[in-house]
Amino acid sequence: MPDVDSTDTPEEDTSRARPSARQRAGSVVSLLGMLSLPLALGAVVGFYLADQGMRLLPTMLEIVLAGLLLGFVAMPLGRLLQGSTYRETRAGSRLRKRVVTCIILGALCIAARLALFWTEQPSPLTNLTTAEFDTAFELDGQRYRELDQGLRRTVAFLKQQHEMFDAESPAVLSADQEKLLLEAWSTIYDHAFLLDHTRSFYEDWFRFDPSRAQRSYHLRSFLLTFAAELALYENSTELARLILKNENAVKFLDGPHPSYNLDANSFSRFREELQGVRDQARVAAGAKYLLALDKGLGAREEARGLGCSWLWDRVEQHLATLDGLGLIDRTTLTIRADLQVLKVAVDRTWYPAQSAIAKWMGDTRVRRIGEYLITPQQVQDMNRHLLPGDIMLSRKNWYLSNVGLPGFWPHAILYIGAPASFESYFDDPEVLAYLRALNGSDVSLGEHIEARWPARWLQYQIGHDDQPNRVIEALSEGVVLNTLEHSAGDYIAALRPRLSKLAKAQAIIEAFGHLGKPYDFDFDFATDHALVCTEVVYRCYRPAVGKEGLTFPLIDLMGRVTLPANNIAELFATERGRTDAQMDFVYFIDAHEKQRRAFVSTEAEFFKTARRTKWDISLD
């Protein structure tokens, strides 16, 4: 028995140690799979060294991916044939890590091949013939130069406006500053739009093969789209750093400007689209790829041979400028640009609620509803003393909105008079010469306004509520033409600017231009797309080049730069009796709330109203 046992045991051990044919096959398959990796790597290196015209994408890469996929399939298949696909653990059988890795890598090869289908899709860029591409590149390269130079010149021009952007506490823009900024912004916006069109057309550069077969197209397309990207990012960054110094400039640019084809929030959208995280990532990735082209393919030398080394140099100049701005500075601007989207969304949510509350307060009267102290006869008597261009202040007691407005006078109005007196008053040589220069022919002020705004001129002539329109004012429903009777209320006063008829005509022309704009429930003088009552007067009489005007001191009220109506009365009181006074007293109808009567009063009494309490209704 011992001999038999000793004989049988070696035979059994030898049988177990000898691998089966299946296991041997599995080892061979697994080894071949492992060899596919260095073979694929060798193929890539060989292609790179040879690069004799065979396309890398998709031809060579297809071969490499096919080889890798076979390898990643062969290795787990070999394990399966060897019977070592799984390993035993306390929790049960589990796939070996190497098998799982091969499955994942095989899936990635399949995904990469599918991605190749996407890169092979034609685009307007890749559909160009050789001659068409060369012509397009030449023209678009020249256009890039012009647009880039135009952007840099305009931004440099704005940097010279020190009063607008370098002041410690920037004020609301003047009329001339608004015009200058809007024209510069319109130029920048148009240049950026055209430059972005160039960038987007050539951004399909990756569809050209980087091998020698299509490298010239690949390289030129990349350089042009990256140069355009950098020009947009650099100039938008410089512009943002400048404009953000003056919050009033930001607000003004974000207002709608239909005459320049600029919608609301154009500046915020500009920053969002050109300065976000996505754009910073594209700049960083492009810089890395530029380095790879230079070190890996000697593309800088090739760019010289293609005649586009100037474009490579310009790209490096852009990158150097951006490096000079500093990563932290650029990142801060990027974060602020991305947060601007949230700010606009919050403003859009809050503004309607704010407007509704303000409108309700402005339309709600708690006593004497529909009854005012000034009589129609008193209005007619006052009207005989008024001239077009007069500035009026009015007050209607018992409105909730009076509580939130500083001072006694809550409302300002621009008087324009009846159409007949309007035409005769402005039959003035200086006014007619100005209108002749504008129109190229002899026209009256009424004819000029009618030609520009026929519907508004017709509404002015028709009047409403059986009364003639004689004033322009901003109410909760917006900037409107109105009757003097409707505007009078309980107290009213008139002041006359010490200006020429031409200056008053220019003010009235501007007032007609504001008709139809909404009421500015944000009470912000930095913008002109929506106006409050005093802003109508302020903007119409702002001085500008070729235009006399009035200087009203604006104040900061609850974080808004504005002009309360009572400050116009204060300005008159401050300047009264001085040779440089800007306004003269015309008329004042005072009232006594408890006696329920209104009466004509004097300049001396009007002088006191600048300091009169808003709670005058409670006084004897």
C-alpha positions as CSV (number, residue, x, y, z in Angstrom):
1,M,0.0,0.0,0.0
2,P,2.7,2.5,0.8
3,D,4.3,1.8,-2.5
4,V,1.1,2.2,-4.4
5,D,0.3,5.5,-2.6
6,S,3.8,6.8,-3.3
7,T,3.5,5.9,-6.9
8,D,0.1,7.5,-7.5
9,T,0.8,10.8,-5.8
10,P,3.5,12.0,-8.2
11,E,1.3,11.0,-11.1
12,E,-1.6,13.1,-9.8
13,D,0.6,16.1,-9.0
14,T,2.1,16.0,-12.5
15,S,-1.4,15.9,-14.0
16,R,-2.5,18.9,-12.0
17,A,0.7,21.0,-12.9
18,R,0.4,20.4,-16.6
19,P,-1.7,23.3,-18.2
20,S,-4.5,22.3,-20.5
21,A,-4.7,23.3,-24.2
22,R,-7.3,25.8,-23.3
23,Q,-5.1,27.4,-20.7
24,R,-2.2,27.5,-23.0
25,A,-4.3,29.2,-25.6
26,G,-5.5,31.7,-23.0
27,S,-1.9,32.5,-22.2
28,V,-1.1,33.1,-25.9
29,V,-4.2,35.3,-26.3
30,S,-3.4,37.3,-23.2
31,L,0.2,37.8,-24.3
32,L,-0.9,39.0,-27.7
33,G,-3.3,41.4,-26.0
34,M,-0.5,42.8,-23.9
35,L,1.7,43.2,-27.0
36,S,-0.9,45.4,-28.7
37,L,-0.1,48.2,-26.3
38,P,3.5,48.7,-27.3
39,L,2.6,48.0,-30.9
40,A,0.0,50.8,-30.8
41,L,2.6,53.1,-29.2
42,G,5.2,52.1,-31.8
43,A,2.7,52.8,-34.6
44,V,2.1,56.3,-33.2
45,V,5.8,57.0,-32.8
46,G,6.5,55.7,-36.3
47,F,3.8,57.8,-37.8
48,Y,5.1,60.9,-36.0
49,L,8.6,60.2,-37.2
50,A,7.6,59.4,-40.8
51,D,4.6,61.8,-41.4
52,Q,4.8,61.3,-45.1
53,G,1.3,62.2,-45.9
54,M,-0.9,59.5,-44.3
55,R,-3.7,61.2,-42.3
56,L,-3.6,60.8,-38.6
57,L,-7.3,61.5,-38.3
58,P,-9.0,59.3,-38.9
59,T,-6.9,56.8,-40.8
60,M,-3.9,56.2,-38.5
61,L,-6.0,56.7,-35.3
62,E,-8.5,54.1,-36.6
63,I,-5.7,51.6,-37.0
64,V,-4.4,52.3,-33.5
65,L,-7.8,52.2,-31.9
66,A,-8.6,48.9,-33.6
67,G,-5.3,47.4,-32.4
68,L,-5.9,48.7,-28.9
69,L,-9.5,47.4,-28.8
70,L,-8.3,43.9,-30.0
71,G,-5.7,44.0,-27.2
72,F,-8.2,45.0,-24.6
73,V,-10.5,42.3,-25.7
74,A,-7.7,39.7,-26.0
75,M,-6.5,40.1,-22.4
76,P,-9.7,39.4,-20.6
77,L,-10.5,36.6,-23.1
78,G,-7.1,35.1,-22.3
79,R,-8.0,35.3,-18.6
80,L,-11.3,33.6,-19.4
81,L,-9.6,30.7,-21.2
82,Q,-7.1,30.4,-18.4
83,G,-10.0,30.3,-15.9
84,S,-8.7,33.2,-13.9
85,T,-11.3,35.8,-14.8
86,Y,-12.6,35.9,-11.3
87,R,-11.1,35.8,-7.9
88,E,-12.6,34.4,-4.8
89,T,-13.3,36.8,-1.8
90,R,-15.3,36.4,1.3
91,A,-18.2,38.3,-0.4
92,G,-18.0,35.9,-3.3
93,S,-16.5,35.8,-6.8
94,R,-15.4,39.1,-8.3
95,L,-13.9,40.2,-11.6
96,R,-10.2,40.8,-11.4
97,K,-9.1,44.4,-11.5
98,R,-7.1,43.8,-14.7
99,V,-10.2,42.4,-16.4
100,V,-12.3,45.4,-15.3
101,T,-9.5,47.8,-16.5
102,C,-9.4,46.2,-19.9
103,I,-13.2,46.4,-20.2
104,I,-13.1,50.1,-19.4
105,L,-10.3,50.9,-21.7
106,G,-12.0,48.9,-24.5
107,A,-15.1,51.0,-23.9
108,L,-13.0,54.2,-24.2
109,C,-11.6,53.0,-27.5
110,I,-15.1,52.5,-28.8
111,A,-16.1,56.0,-27.5
112,A,-13.0,57.5,-29.1
113,R,-13.9,55.9,-32.5
114,L,-17.4,57.3,-32.2
115,A,-15.9,60.7,-31.5
116,L,-13.9,60.4,-34.7
117,F,-17.2,60.3,-36.6
118,W,-18.0,63.7,-35.1
119,T,-14.7,65.2,-36.1
120,E,-15.2,63.8,-39.6
121,Q,-18.4,65.7,-40.1
122,P,-18.0,68.4,-42.7
123,S,-18.4,72.1,-41.8
124,P,-18.5,75.3,-43.9
125,L,-14.7,75.6,-43.1
126,T,-13.7,72.1,-44.2
127,N,-15.9,72.3,-47.3
128,L,-13.8,75.0,-48.7
129,T,-11.5,74.1,-51.6
130,T,-7.8,74.9,-51.3
131,A,-8.2,78.1,-53.4
132,E,-11.3,79.1,-51.4
133,F,-9.6,78.5,-48.1
134,D,-6.5,80.5,-49.1
135,T,-8.6,83.4,-50.2
136,A,-10.8,83.3,-47.1
137,F,-7.9,83.1,-44.7
138,E,-6.2,86.1,-46.4
139,L,-9.3,88.2,-46.2
140,D,-10.3,87.1,-42.7
141,G,-6.7,87.6,-41.4
142,Q,-6.8,91.2,-42.7
143,R,-10.2,91.7,-41.1
144,Y,-8.9,90.3,-37.8
145,R,-6.1,92.9,-37.9
146,E,-8.5,95.8,-38.5
147,L,-11.0,94.7,-35.9
148,D,-8.4,94.1,-33.3
149,Q,-6.8,97.5,-34.0
150,G,-10.2,99.1,-33.9
151,L,-11.0,97.5,-30.5
152,R,-7.7,98.5,-29.0
153,R,-8.0,102.1,-30.3
154,T,-11.5,102.5,-28.9
155,V,-10.6,101.1,-25.5
156,A,-7.5,103.3,-25.4
157,F,-9.6,106.3,-26.3
158,L,-12.0,105.5,-23.4
159,K,-9.0,105.2,-21.0
160,Q,-8.2,108.8,-21.7
161,Q,-11.6,109.9,-20.3
162,H,-10.2,110.4,-16.8
163,E,-13.1,112.5,-15.6
164,M,-15.5,109.7,-16.4
165,F,-13.5,106.8,-15.0
166,D,-10.7,108.0,-12.7
167,A,-12.7,110.2,-10.3
168,E,-12.9,109.1,-6.7
169,S,-16.7,109.3,-6.7
170,P,-17.8,109.2,-10.4
171,A,-21.0,111.2,-10.9
172,V,-23.9,110.6,-13.3
173,L,-22.7,111.0,-16.8
174,S,-23.2,114.3,-18.5
175,A,-25.0,114.5,-21.9
176,D,-21.7,114.7,-23.7
177,Q,-20.2,111.8,-21.7
178,E,-23.3,109.7,-22.5
179,K,-23.0,110.4,-26.2
180,L,-19.3,109.7,-26.2
181,L,-19.6,106.5,-24.2
182,L,-22.5,105.2,-26.2
183,E,-20.8,105.8,-29.6
184,A,-17.6,104.1,-28.3
185,W,-19.6,101.2,-26.9
186,S,-21.6,100.8,-30.1
187,T,-18.2,100.7,-32.0
188,I,-16.8,98.1,-29.6
189,Y,-20.0,96.0,-29.7
190,D,-20.0,96.0,-33.5
191,H,-16.3,95.2,-33.8
192,A,-16.7,92.4,-31.2
193,F,-19.6,90.9,-33.1
194,L,-17.7,90.8,-36.4
195,L,-14.6,89.4,-34.7
196,D,-16.6,86.7,-33.0
197,H,-18.0,85.8,-36.4
198,T,-14.4,85.2,-37.6
199,R,-13.6,83.2,-34.4
200,S,-16.6,80.9,-34.7
201,F,-16.0,80.2,-38.4
202,Y,-12.5,79.0,-37.9
203,E,-13.2,77.2,-34.6
204,D,-13.6,73.9,-36.6
205,W,-9.8,73.9,-37.0
206,F,-9.7,70.5,-35.2
207,R,-11.6,68.9,-38.1
208,F,-8.4,69.3,-40.2
209,D,-5.9,66.6,-39.6
210,P,-2.7,67.8,-37.7
211,S,-0.6,65.5,-39.8
212,R,1.3,66.8,-42.8
213,A,-1.7,65.9,-45.0
214,Q,-3.7,68.9,-43.7
215,R,-1.4,70.6,-41.2
216,S,-1.3,73.9,-43.1
217,Y,-5.1,74.1,-42.8
218,H,-5.1,72.9,-39.2
219,L,-2.4,75.4,-38.2
220,R,-3.7,78.5,-39.9
221,S,-7.3,77.8,-38.8
222,F,-6.2,77.4,-35.2
223,L,-4.0,80.5,-35.2
224,L,-6.8,82.7,-36.6
225,T,-9.5,81.5,-34.3
226,F,-7.2,81.6,-31.3
227,A,-6.0,85.1,-32.2
228,A,-9.6,86.3,-32.5
229,E,-10.5,84.6,-29.2
230,L,-7.6,86.4,-27.5
231,A,-8.4,89.7,-29.0
232,L,-12.0,89.5,-27.7
233,Y,-10.9,88.3,-24.3
234,E,-8.1,90.9,-23.9
235,N,-10.1,93.9,-25.1
236,S,-13.2,92.9,-23.1
237,T,-11.1,92.5,-20.0
238,E,-9.5,95.9,-20.5
239,L,-12.9,97.4,-21.1
240,A,-14.5,95.8,-18.1
241,R,-11.7,96.9,-15.8
242,L,-12.3,100.5,-17.0
243,I,-16.1,100.6,-17.2
244,L,-16.6,98.9,-13.8
245,K,-14.8,101.9,-12.2
246,N,-18.0,103.9,-12.7
247,E,-21.2,102.1,-11.7
248,N,-23.2,104.9,-13.4
249,A,-21.5,104.0,-16.7
250,V,-22.4,100.3,-16.3
251,K,-26.0,101.2,-15.6
252,F,-26.2,103.5,-18.6
253,L,-24.7,100.9,-21.0
254,D,-27.0,98.2,-19.7
255,G,-30.1,100.4,-20.6
256,P,-31.7,99.8,-24.0
257,H,-30.6,102.1,-26.7
258,P,-32.7,101.3,-29.7
259,S,-31.3,104.1,-31.9
260,Y,-28.0,102.2,-31.7
261,N,-29.6,98.8,-32.0
262,L,-28.5,97.9,-28.4
263,D,-30.9,95.9,-26.3
264,A,-31.1,96.1,-22.5
265,N,-28.2,94.5,-20.6
266,S,-25.9,94.6,-23.6
267,F,-22.8,95.3,-21.5
268,S,-23.6,92.5,-19.0
269,R,-24.2,90.0,-21.8
270,F,-21.0,91.2,-23.4
271,R,-19.0,90.4,-20.2
272,E,-20.9,87.1,-19.7
273,E,-20.2,85.9,-23.2
274,L,-16.5,87.0,-23.4
275,Q,-15.2,86.9,-19.9
276,G,-16.7,83.8,-18.2
277,V,-15.0,80.7,-16.9
278,R,-15.5,79.0,-20.3
279,D,-13.5,81.8,-22.1
280,Q,-10.7,81.7,-19.5
281,A,-10.5,77.9,-20.0
282,R,-10.3,78.3,-23.7
283,V,-7.5,80.8,-23.4
284,A,-5.5,78.5,-21.1
285,A,-6.2,75.4,-23.3
286,G,-5.2,77.3,-26.5
287,A,-1.9,78.5,-25.0
288,K,-1.1,74.8,-24.1
289,Y,-2.0,73.6,-27.6
290,L,0.1,76.4,-29.2
291,L,3.1,75.2,-27.1
292,A,2.4,71.6,-28.2
293,L,2.3,72.6,-31.9
294,D,5.6,74.4,-31.5
295,K,7.5,71.8,-29.5
296,G,5.9,68.7,-31.0
297,L,5.5,69.6,-34.7
298,G,7.8,72.6,-35.2
299,A,4.7,74.5,-36.2
300,R,6.2,78.0,-35.6
301,E,8.7,77.3,-38.4
302,E,6.0,76.0,-40.6
303,A,3.9,79.1,-39.9
304,R,6.8,81.1,-41.4
305,G,6.8,79.0,-44.5
306,L,3.0,79.6,-44.8
307,G,3.4,83.4,-44.4
308,C,1.4,83.6,-41.2
309,S,4.2,84.0,-38.6
310,W,2.7,87.5,-38.0
311,L,-0.4,85.8,-36.6
312,W,1.7,83.6,-34.3
313,D,3.5,86.7,-33.1
314,R,0.2,88.5,-32.5
315,V,-1.1,85.5,-30.5
316,E,2.0,85.6,-28.2
317,Q,1.5,89.4,-27.8
318,H,-2.1,88.8,-26.7
319,L,-0.9,86.2,-24.2
320,A,1.8,88.4,-22.8
321,T,-0.7,91.2,-22.3
322,L,-3.1,88.9,-20.5
323,D,-0.2,87.7,-18.3
324,G,0.5,91.3,-17.4
325,L,-3.0,91.7,-16.2
326,G,-2.5,89.0,-13.6
327,L,-4.4,85.8,-13.0
328,I,-6.1,87.1,-9.8
329,D,-7.3,90.2,-11.6
330,R,-8.6,88.2,-14.5
331,T,-10.2,85.6,-12.3
332,T,-12.0,88.4,-10.3
333,L,-13.4,89.8,-13.5
334,T,-14.4,86.3,-14.6
335,I,-16.3,85.6,-11.4
336,R,-18.0,89.0,-11.5
337,A,-19.0,88.4,-15.2
338,D,-20.5,85.0,-14.3
339,L,-22.3,86.5,-11.2
340,Q,-23.7,89.2,-13.5
341,V,-26.2,86.6,-14.8
342,L,-27.5,86.0,-11.2
343,K,-27.7,89.8,-10.6
344,V,-29.7,90.4,-13.7
345,A,-32.1,87.5,-12.7
346,V,-32.5,89.0,-9.2
347,D,-33.2,92.4,-10.7
348,R,-35.8,91.0,-13.0
349,T,-37.5,89.3,-10.1
350,W,-37.4,92.2,-7.7
351,Y,-38.1,95.2,-10.0
352,P,-41.7,94.2,-10.9
353,A,-42.5,93.9,-7.2
354,Q,-40.8,97.2,-6.4
355,S,-42.6,98.8,-9.4
356,A,-46.0,97.5,-8.2
357,I,-45.5,98.8,-4.7
358,A,-44.3,102.3,-5.9
359,K,-47.2,102.5,-8.4
360,W,-49.7,101.6,-5.8
361,M,-48.4,104.3,-3.4
362,G,-48.3,106.8,-6.3
363,D,-51.9,106.1,-7.2
364,T,-53.4,105.8,-3.7
365,R,-54.9,108.8,-2.0
366,V,-56.2,108.5,1.5
367,R,-58.4,111.6,1.6
368,R,-60.2,114.1,-0.7
369,I,-60.2,111.5,-3.5
370,G,-60.8,113.2,-6.8
371,E,-61.0,116.7,-5.2
372,Y,-58.1,119.3,-5.5
373,L,-57.8,122.8,-4.0
374,I,-56.7,124.6,-7.1
375,T,-59.7,125.6,-9.2
376,P,-60.0,125.6,-13.0
377,Q,-60.2,129.4,-13.0
378,Q,-56.9,129.6,-11.1
379,V,-55.3,127.3,-13.6
380,Q,-56.4,129.5,-16.5
381,D,-55.2,132.6,-14.7
382,M,-51.8,131.0,-14.1
383,N,-51.6,129.8,-17.7
384,R,-51.6,133.4,-19.0
385,H,-48.3,134.0,-17.2
386,L,-46.5,130.9,-18.5
387,L,-44.2,130.4,-21.5
388,P,-42.9,127.3,-23.2
389,G,-39.9,125.8,-21.4
390,D,-41.0,126.9,-17.9
391,I,-40.3,124.4,-15.1
392,M,-43.2,123.7,-12.8
393,L,-43.4,122.1,-9.3
394,S,-46.6,120.7,-8.0
395,R,-48.0,118.9,-5.0
396,K,-51.2,116.9,-4.4
397,N,-51.9,116.2,-0.7
398,W,-52.8,112.9,0.8
399,Y,-51.0,110.6,-1.6
400,L,-49.0,107.8,0.0
401,S,-46.0,108.4,-2.3
402,N,-45.5,111.8,-0.7
403,V,-44.3,110.1,2.5
404,G,-41.3,108.5,0.8
405,L,-40.2,111.7,-1.1
406,P,-38.0,114.3,0.6
407,G,-39.2,117.9,1.1
408,F,-42.5,119.7,0.4
409,W,-42.5,119.5,-3.4
410,P,-42.8,115.9,-4.8
411,H,-43.3,116.5,-8.5
412,A,-41.7,118.4,-11.4
413,I,-43.2,119.2,-14.8
414,L,-42.1,120.7,-18.1
415,Y,-44.5,123.3,-19.5
416,I,-44.8,123.5,-23.3
417,G,-48.0,125.5,-23.8
418,A,-50.7,125.3,-26.3
419,P,-49.8,124.5,-30.0
420,A,-50.7,128.0,-31.2
421,S,-48.6,129.8,-28.6
422,F,-45.9,127.2,-29.0
423,E,-45.4,128.0,-32.7
424,S,-45.5,131.8,-32.2
425,Y,-43.1,131.8,-29.3
426,F,-40.4,129.8,-31.2
427,D,-40.7,131.9,-34.4
428,D,-37.2,133.1,-33.5
429,P,-34.3,133.7,-35.9
430,E,-31.8,131.6,-33.8
431,V,-34.3,128.7,-33.4
432,L,-35.2,128.8,-37.2
433,A,-31.5,128.8,-38.1
434,Y,-30.9,125.8,-35.9
435,L,-33.9,123.9,-37.4
436,R,-32.7,124.8,-40.9
437,A,-29.3,123.2,-40.1
438,L,-31.0,120.1,-38.8
439,N,-33.5,119.6,-41.7
440,G,-31.9,121.2,-44.6
441,S,-34.9,123.5,-45.2
442,D,-36.9,126.2,-43.5
443,V,-39.3,124.6,-41.0
444,S,-41.0,125.6,-37.8
445,L,-40.3,123.8,-34.5
446,G,-43.8,122.2,-34.7
447,E,-43.1,121.0,-38.2
448,H,-39.7,119.5,-37.1
449,I,-41.3,117.6,-34.2
450,E,-44.2,116.5,-36.4
451,A,-41.8,115.1,-39.0
452,R,-39.9,113.1,-36.3
453,W,-42.8,112.0,-34.2
454,P,-46.1,112.5,-36.1
455,A,-48.2,110.5,-33.6
456,R,-46.9,112.4,-30.7
457,W,-47.4,115.7,-32.4
458,L,-51.0,114.7,-33.2
459,Q,-51.6,113.7,-29.6
460,Y,-50.3,117.0,-28.4
461,Q,-52.7,118.9,-30.7
462,I,-55.7,116.7,-29.8
463,G,-55.4,116.9,-26.0
464,H,-57.6,114.8,-23.8
465,D,-60.5,115.1,-21.3
466,D,-61.7,118.1,-23.4
467,Q,-58.6,120.0,-22.3
468,P,-55.5,121.0,-24.4
469,N,-52.2,119.3,-23.6
470,R,-49.8,121.8,-22.2
471,V,-47.2,119.9,-20.2
472,I,-44.9,116.9,-20.5
473,E,-44.4,114.9,-17.2
474,A,-43.5,111.5,-15.9
475,L,-46.3,109.7,-14.0
476,S,-46.6,106.1,-12.9
477,E,-47.9,105.2,-16.4
478,G,-44.7,106.7,-18.0
479,V,-43.7,110.0,-19.7
480,V,-46.9,111.6,-21.1
481,L,-48.4,114.7,-22.5
482,N,-50.9,116.1,-20.0
483,T,-53.3,119.0,-19.3
484,L,-52.3,121.7,-16.9
485,E,-55.6,121.1,-15.0
486,H,-54.6,117.5,-14.3
487,S,-51.1,118.5,-13.2
488,A,-52.0,121.4,-10.9
489,G,-53.4,119.6,-7.8
490,D,-53.3,121.5,-4.5
491,Y,-50.1,123.6,-4.9
492,I,-48.2,124.6,-8.0
493,A,-45.3,126.9,-8.9
494,A,-43.5,128.0,-12.1
495,L,-39.9,128.9,-12.6
496,R,-38.4,130.2,-15.8
497,P,-34.9,129.2,-16.9
498,R,-32.6,132.1,-17.8
499,L,-31.9,130.6,-21.2
500,S,-32.4,131.5,-24.8
501,K,-35.3,130.4,-26.9
502,L,-33.0,128.1,-28.7
503,A,-32.0,126.3,-25.5
504,K,-35.7,125.9,-24.6
505,A,-36.5,124.6,-28.1
506,Q,-33.8,122.0,-27.8
507,A,-35.1,121.0,-24.3
508,I,-38.6,120.6,-25.7
509,I,-37.4,118.6,-28.7
510,E,-35.7,116.2,-26.2
511,A,-38.8,116.1,-24.1
512,F,-40.8,114.9,-27.1
513,G,-38.2,112.2,-27.7
514,H,-38.8,110.9,-24.2
515,L,-42.5,110.6,-24.6
516,G,-43.7,107.0,-24.2
517,K,-40.8,105.8,-22.0
518,P,-41.8,104.0,-18.8
519,Y,-41.6,105.4,-15.4
520,D,-38.3,104.6,-13.6
521,F,-39.4,102.9,-10.4
522,D,-35.7,102.4,-9.6
523,F,-35.3,106.2,-9.4
524,D,-31.9,106.0,-11.1
525,F,-30.5,109.0,-13.1
526,A,-27.7,106.9,-14.5
527,T,-30.0,105.5,-17.2
528,D,-32.4,107.1,-19.7
529,H,-34.6,104.2,-20.9
530,A,-37.0,104.9,-18.0
531,L,-37.5,108.3,-16.3
532,V,-38.9,109.9,-13.2
533,C,-40.5,113.3,-13.2
534,T,-37.5,115.3,-12.3
535,E,-35.3,113.3,-14.7
536,V,-37.4,114.6,-17.6
537,V,-36.6,118.2,-16.6
538,Y,-33.0,117.3,-15.8
539,R,-32.2,115.5,-19.1
540,C,-34.0,118.1,-21.2
541,Y,-32.1,121.0,-19.7
542,R,-28.7,119.3,-19.4
543,P,-26.0,121.4,-21.0
544,A,-24.1,119.8,-23.9
545,V,-21.9,120.8,-26.8
546,G,-24.0,123.4,-28.8
547,K,-26.6,123.5,-26.1
548,E,-27.1,125.9,-23.2
549,G,-28.5,124.3,-20.1
550,L,-29.1,124.2,-16.4
551,T,-26.9,122.6,-13.8
552,F,-28.9,120.8,-11.2
553,P,-27.0,119.3,-8.2
554,L,-27.8,115.6,-7.9
555,I,-27.8,113.9,-4.5
556,D,-27.3,110.3,-3.3
557,L,-30.6,109.0,-1.9
558,M,-30.8,105.5,-0.6
559,G,-27.9,104.4,-2.9
560,R,-29.3,106.1,-6.0
561,V,-28.1,109.3,-7.6
562,T,-31.2,111.4,-8.1
563,L,-32.8,114.8,-8.1
564,P,-35.8,115.3,-5.7
565,A,-38.3,117.9,-7.0
566,N,-37.8,119.9,-3.7
567,N,-34.2,120.3,-4.6
568,I,-35.2,122.4,-7.6
569,A,-37.0,124.8,-5.2
570,E,-33.9,124.7,-3.0
571,L,-31.7,125.6,-6.0
572,F,-33.9,128.6,-6.7
573,A,-33.8,129.7,-3.1
574,T,-30.0,129.3,-3.0
575,E,-29.4,131.3,-6.2
576,R,-32.2,133.9,-5.7
577,G,-30.9,137.5,-6.0
578,R,-27.6,136.4,-7.6
579,T,-26.6,137.6,-11.1
580,D,-25.7,134.0,-12.0
581,A,-29.1,132.6,-10.9
582,Q,-30.3,130.0,-13.3
583,M,-34.1,130.5,-12.9
584,D,-36.6,133.3,-12.3
585,F,-39.8,133.2,-10.3
586,V,-43.0,133.2,-12.5
587,Y,-46.1,132.2,-10.5
588,F,-47.1,130.4,-7.2
589,I,-50.5,129.1,-6.1
590,D,-50.3,128.2,-2.4
591,A,-53.0,126.4,-0.4
592,H,-54.4,126.0,3.1
593,E,-55.5,122.4,3.7
594,K,-57.7,123.0,6.7
595,Q,-59.5,125.9,5.0
596,R,-59.8,123.9,1.9
597,R,-58.7,126.7,-0.4
598,A,-55.9,127.6,-2.8
599,F,-54.7,131.1,-3.4
600,V,-52.1,133.0,-5.5
601,S,-49.1,133.8,-3.4
602,T,-45.8,135.7,-3.7
603,E,-42.2,134.9,-4.6
604,A,-41.2,135.5,-1.0
605,E,-43.6,132.8,0.1
606,F,-42.5,130.4,-2.6
607,F,-38.9,131.0,-1.4
608,K,-39.9,129.5,2.0
609,T,-41.4,126.4,0.5
610,A,-37.9,124.9,-0.1
611,R,-37.8,124.5,3.7
612,R,-41.5,123.9,4.3
613,T,-42.3,120.6,6.0
614,K,-44.0,117.9,4.0
615,W,-46.5,117.7,6.8
616,D,-47.9,121.2,5.9
617,I,-51.3,119.6,5.8
618,S,-51.4,119.5,9.6
619,L,-50.5,123.2,10.1
620,D,-53.0,126.0,10.8
